[in-house]
Structure formats: C-alpha cells, structure tokens
Amino acid sequence: MSNMEKHLFNLKFAIQKGNMENQVVNFVIMSAHADAVAARFQTAVTVGKVTKFMAGVVKSVDATLKTMNLEKISALMAKFEHQFETLKVQTQQMEDRMSSTTTLTTPQNQVDMLLQESADEVGLDLNTQLPQGETCSLGTSVAWAEEDELSQRLARFPEQV
C-alpha cells in the first residue's frame, strides 16, 4: 500500500468514527505529499532550464576565447554575470516556495470536496454527522507575507545589477 493510499485509508477510517480532527490531520498530510510532488516537478523543470543555459554559456565562452578579442570577452562575461544573477534570484525564489510548501495554502473548497468524496465512499453524510470546522486565515497571511518579501526582493534586483 503506497503512502498516499495509507493516508486515504486513515482519512476514511476517521470519517467513519466521526473524528473530525484526525481526518483533517490526515488530509493535511496527504495534501502536503501532493504539494511536495508538485514542487519536485518544478525543480526538475528548472534544473533542465539551467542545464540548457549552461550548455549555451560554455559554447559562447569557448567561441569567444578562440578569438581572443578582449572586448567580446568582457561583454560576454558581463552578460554571463547578469544571467547568473537572474538565475540566482529564480533559484532562490523556487527554493523559498519549496520550503514554504504546506497545506496552509490549500483552498478550503478543495479540502471540503475531498472530505465529501471520502465521506461518500464510506456512506456518511458530513452535514449531519460531523461538526462544522472553522476556517483559519493564518496560512493565507503567511503565504502573502512571503510573496510580498519575494516581490520586494525581485523589485530591488534591477537596482543591484
């Protein structure tokens, strides 16, 4: 049984027992796994872009060094530094997103839909058998604060170049 299937089983079991807190915890864990997989895919895409970028840089540097033209070498190095700084900001932004990937950013309607689907599978009516949970905006405010910080850093980037 995969990890995701195990968490889904635990979620269904919690719904049957009426344990709202346990089912929410199980859903949070399952959602975190899905978010982590999405972040890994994004990392793979970024690594592929970096690899292509570096291959182009190596070819350009090789061709420029063969000419031994100081102006071309200087211009190429300036361009490389600029692109490297851009890549550095993108990489940092991606790492920040990956480290902050939590289920706190999962929309409440998706949580409710998954709970309803799981309850339907085990034959429960969530509206009559489980208490209504309260929503929390903590995750949203944390995500917005991190996004604001990244936007400010990105806005300052052209000033530094």
Secondary structure in CASP SS format (residue, H / E / C, confidence):
PFRMAT SS
TARGET T0000
AUTHOR 0000-0000-0000
METHOD secondary structure of the structure
MODEL  1
M C 1.00
S C 1.00
N H 1.00
M H 1.00
E H 1.00
K H 1.00
H H 1.00
L H 1.00
F H 1.00
N H 1.00
L H 1.00
K H 1.00
F H 1.00
A H 1.00
I H 1.00
Q H 1.00
K H 1.00
G C 1.00
N C 1.00
M H 1.00
E H 1.00
N H 1.00
Q H 1.00
V H 1.00
V H 1.00
N H 1.00
F H 1.00
V H 1.00
I H 1.00
M H 1.00
S H 1.00
A H 1.00
H H 1.00
A H 1.00
D H 1.00
A H 1.00
V H 1.00
A H 1.00
A H 1.00
R H 1.00
F H 1.00
Q H 1.00
T H 1.00
A H 1.00
V H 1.00
T H 1.00
V H 1.00
G H 1.00
K H 1.00
V H 1.00
T H 1.00
K H 1.00
F H 1.00
M H 1.00
A H 1.00
G H 1.00
V H 1.00
V H 1.00
K H 1.00
S H 1.00
V H 1.00
D H 1.00
A H 1.00
T H 1.00
L H 1.00
K H 1.00
T H 1.00
M C 1.00
N C 1.00
L H 1.00
E H 1.00
K H 1.00
I H 1.00
S H 1.00
A H 1.00
L H 1.00
M H 1.00
A H 1.00
K H 1.00
F H 1.00
E H 1.00
H H 1.00
Q H 1.00
F H 1.00
E H 1.00
T H 1.00
L H 1.00
K H 1.00
V H 1.00
Q H 1.00
T H 1.00
Q H 1.00
Q H 1.00
M H 1.00
E H 1.00
D H 1.00
R H 1.00
M H 1.00
S H 1.00
S C 1.00
T C 1.00
T C 1.00
T H 1.00
L H 1.00
T H 1.00
T C 1.00
P C 1.00
Q H 1.00
N H 1.00
Q H 1.00
V H 1.00
D H 1.00
M H 1.00
L H 1.00
L H 1.00
Q H 1.00
E H 1.00
S H 1.00
A H 1.00
D H 1.00
E H 1.00
V H 1.00
G C 1.00
L C 1.00
D C 1.00
L H 1.00
N H 1.00
T H 1.00
Q H 1.00
L C 1.00
P C 1.00
Q C 1.00
G C 1.00
E C 1.00
T C 1.00
C C 1.00
S C 1.00
L H 1.00
G H 1.00
T H 1.00
S H 1.00
V H 1.00
A H 1.00
W H 1.00
A H 1.00
E H 1.00
E H 1.00
D H 1.00
E H 1.00
L H 1.00
S H 1.00
Q H 1.00
R H 1.00
L H 1.00
A H 1.00
R H 1.00
F H 1.00
P H 1.00
E H 1.00
Q H 1.00
V C 1.00
END
